[in-house]
Amino acid sequence: MQSEKETKNTESKPIETVEPIGKRVLIRKDEDKKETKGGIKLPDNIEIPTITGRVVAVSAEIQSMPEIPLKQYDKVLFNPKGAIPVDFEGDNRLFVVEVENIVAVFRRS
């Protein structure tokens, strides 16, 4: 059993990293759009769901699989339906996403 001092020390330390496990990646979702490409400003109460983001971390399992071309900082298109939100930051834009829910990677040619 932990002493009271040990309990206080573990509770007060902030989480520094989140490492996905299995065939998952950690994605920071892009900001929600407030204006269309044509320049039309959208009302604050309407949100267009954003399904793009940047890979923050890749699990060790995915790193060892050359057939899955994902790496840190890749911009990806993902299905948010199965995304698990990570309550790690105030704006809560971090999500753990299974590889099967990543449908595209944006690459420069």
Residue pairs with C-beta under 8 A, 6 or more apart in sequence:
2 10
15 88
17 57
18 26
18 56
18 57
18 86
18 88
18 94
18 96
19 26
19 57
19 59
19 60
20 26
20 57
20 58
20 59
20 96
21 59
21 61
22 59
22 61
22 98
23 59
23 61
23 62
23 68
23 98
23 99
23 100
24 59
24 62
24 96
24 97
24 98
24 99
25 55
25 56
25 57
25 58
25 59
25 62
25 70
25 76
25 96
25 97
25 99
25 102
26 55
26 56
26 57
26 58
26 86
26 94
26 95
26 96
26 97
27 53
27 54
27 55
27 56
27 76
27 78
27 83
27 94
27 95
27 96
27 97
28 53
28 54
28 56
28 93
28 94
29 50
29 52
29 53
29 80
29 93
29 94
29 95
30 50
30 52
30 53
30 54
31 50
32 47
32 48
32 49
32 50
33 42
33 48
33 50
34 41
34 42
34 44
35 41
35 42
36 42
42 48
49 80
51 77
51 78
51 79
51 80
52 75
52 76
52 77
52 78
52 106
53 75
53 76
53 78
53 93
53 95
54 73
54 74
54 75
54 76
55 70
55 71
55 72
55 73
55 74
55 76
56 72
56 94
57 72
58 70
58 71
58 72
62 68
62 70
62 99
68 99
69 105
70 76
70 99
70 102
70 105
74 105
74 106
75 105
75 106
76 102
76 104
76 105
76 106
77 102
77 103
77 104
77 105
77 106
78 97
78 101
78 102
78 103
79 101
79 102
79 103
80 95
80 101
81 101
82 97
82 98
82 100
82 101
83 95
83 96
83 97
83 101
84 95
84 96
84 97
85 92
85 94
85 95
86 92
86 94
86 95
86 96
88 94
